[in-house]
């Protein structure tokens, strides 16, 4: 098993770009590599794997569930094996993956042996999600990419198309689906459904609903606005027009206004 896990680790450097944020991730430190090898004989049990299109609330969900369960819910990008090996059990593991198959492959190559049966996928109106993603890229990279360059460089529309058709429209078994708008319109009801899906005995921590979370937080920037694209067409005309053109079918099937 140790030999098998060491072979798996050789593939880590292949994935140099995170599909969601365009920066190097999914690499192991020397400490984590050693822990990974020494723990190969153990199997990590994961209650639920959380996936979602970037800027659709996955960090928010992870924080609320973590505070409600009073257990640290980790992300694959920065998993701390020194914490994980204390219980060999992760109630929630966040992964960015274009499909369930990709999620399983990432866990296979980047983690010790794992056992997971249930998944959650969250999505958002593509115009709001991609506009938010565009703004976040410019903040992270400290530059001002044009909308045209952003679309050509990162292809967020292609990513959204792939993920929605793989996760949502394909209707995978053992997968709880919901959208970001549900979280904003009725957070208590939606978070309760998520929490019950993971652990029916836990109490929902409503105080965590308004905590700032995520990789990019700036109090001067409006975040999580529902259907904000409708009031900012002139500012994001290139993005919105391209999204409406290429994702018209997905927008209709998901029930969003055209």
N, C-alpha and C positions, 0 to 999 in steps of 0.2 A: 504493500500500500504506500509506503514512504517513497519507493521508486516511482510509482505511478503519479504521486502528487508532485514530485520534483519535475517530472516530464510535463505535467500540466502547467507548472509555473514558468516553463520556458516560453509559453505562449503569451505571457503577460505583456511583454514589450511590443507585441504586434499591435495592440489596441492603444494607440497613442492619443487619440482624439475622442473626447467625450461627445456623444451624439447630441447632447443637450446644450453644452456650454462651450464647445470648441476649444477646450484646453486640456492639457495632459492630465490623465487620471488613471485610476485602476492600476496603479503600480504599487508593489509591496516594498516596504522598508526592509532592511536586513533583519531587524528584530521580528517583524511580522512573518518574514520568510521562514525564520527558524521556528517560530511558534507554529506556523502552518505545517511544517514537516513533522514536528514532534507530536502534533495533534491529529495526524492523518488517520490514526487507528480509531478515532472517535467520530461519531456522526452528530452533526449539528441539526437540531430540530427547529424548523422555522414554521410558525403558525400561519403567517400570511406574508406573501410577497407583494409589496406595493409598487405599482408602476404608473406612469402617467406622462402625458406630453409636458415638456417644460413650461413653466409659468401657469400651471393648472392647479396648484395647491398641494403638491406632494409634501413639501417641507412643512406646511401648515398642518396637514393631517398627521404627519409623523410626530410633531411636537404635541398636539392635543392627545394623541393616543399614548405617547410616552408619559405625559403628566397624569393621564387617567389611570394607566396601569401601574404607575410609579416604578417603571422599568425603562432603562435606556433602549430606545429603538434605533438601530443603527442603519447606516447607508452603506452600500457596497463600496462606494468611492473612498470612504474613510473609516471602514470598519476597524475597531480596536479589538484585536484578538485577545489582548490581556484581560479585557472585560468579558468578552464573549465566552472564553473557556471556563469562566467561573461557574457557569450554569449549563453550558452546551445547549442553550435554548434561547431563541430569539423570537419574541412575540410578533415582531414586525421588522421586515428588512426591506428598505427602499432601494430599488434598482431602476435605472433608466434603460428600457429595452423596447425595441420596435415591435416585438412580438413575444409570445410566451416561450417559443423556441429559443429566441435570443436570450431571454431571462434565464432559462435553464442552462444554456451554454455558458453564460457568464458565471453562474454559480459553480458549474462544473470546473471551469478553468481557473477561477479566481478564489475559490474557497476550499476548505477541507470538505470531506463528504457531507452532503446536506440532505435533509428530508423535508420536503414542502409539498403541500397538497392544494392550498387555496391561494387565490390571487385577488388583488383589487386593482382596477384600472380607472383613473380619473382623467377626464378630458374637459375642454373648454371651447367656447366659440373660437374658431381658428383666427378670426380677425383680431380679437382681443389678445389671444395667446401669442400670436406671432408679432404683433406690435409691441407687446411687453418684452418678448424675447429680443427683438431688435434694439429696444432701449437698453436692455440689460447688457447686451454685447458691447455696446458703445461705452457703458460705464466700466465693465470689466477690462476692456482693452484700452480704455482711456483714449479713444479716438472717435471720429465722427464718420462712420461708414454711411455712404449714401444708401438709400433703400434698394436701388438697383444692384449695387455691389453686394449688399447683404444677401439678397435673394440668390445671386449667382454663386457666392462664396460658400454659403451654408445650406442652401436648398431647404429651408424650413417647410415650404409647402409640400415638397416631396416626402419629407419626414412625417408630416401630419397625415398625408394620404396613406402612407404605409401603415402607420400606427393605428389609425381609426379603422382601416379595413382589416387589420390583423386582430386587434383587440375587441373592437366594438361591433362592427358589422358581421364579423365572423362568428360571434356568440360562442366563445369558449366555455367549456364546462368548468365548474368550480371557480368561477370568476364573478366578483361583485363589480358591477359597472355603475358609475354615477358621474355627474358633471359638476364642474366648479360652481356653476350657477345655483345648484341645489345647496351647496355649502354656504353660499352667501345669503340666499333667500331664507333658508330655514336651517341654520347651523345645528341647533339642538337636535332636531329630528334626524338630520343626515349623519352627524357624528355619532349619534346613538346607534344607528343602523350599522355603521362601520365598527363601532366598539363591540356590539353584540355579535358581529360576524367573527371577531377575533376572540373575545372572552365575554360571555354573557353575564358573568358574575361581577364585572368591574363597574365602578361608578364613574360617570362622565364628569370630567373636570371642566366646567364651563368658564372658569376664570382664565383658562389658557386660550380662549377663542381670540382674544385681541392682542396676544403677545407678538412682538415682531420676530419673524423667523425668515430663513432663506439665506442664500449666499450674498444677495445684494439687498441691503436695506438702507433707505435714505428718507428721513422724515419729510424732506422737502418734495419728494416725488409721490404722486398719487398712485396707490397700488390697489389692485383687486377691484377696479371699477367694472360693474356689469354693463356690457354692451357699450363701452365707452367709445368704440370705433365709430358709432353713429354720430357722435358730436365732434369727431376729430378727422373727418374725411379729408378736409383740405390739407391737413398736416401729414397724412399718411396715404395719400391718393394712390401712389405707386403700389404700395403693399396691398391695400384693400382691393384695388381693381384686379390685381394678379390673383389674389386669393379667391375672389368671387368668380373669376374665370375658370381657374383650374380645380377648385373644390366645390363647384356648384352642386354636384350630386351629393357629396358628403354633407354639405350644409343643409340641404333639403332633408336627407335621411335622418340627420341628428335633430331636426326640428327647430333649427335656428332661422331667424328672419333673413331673407335674401336682400 
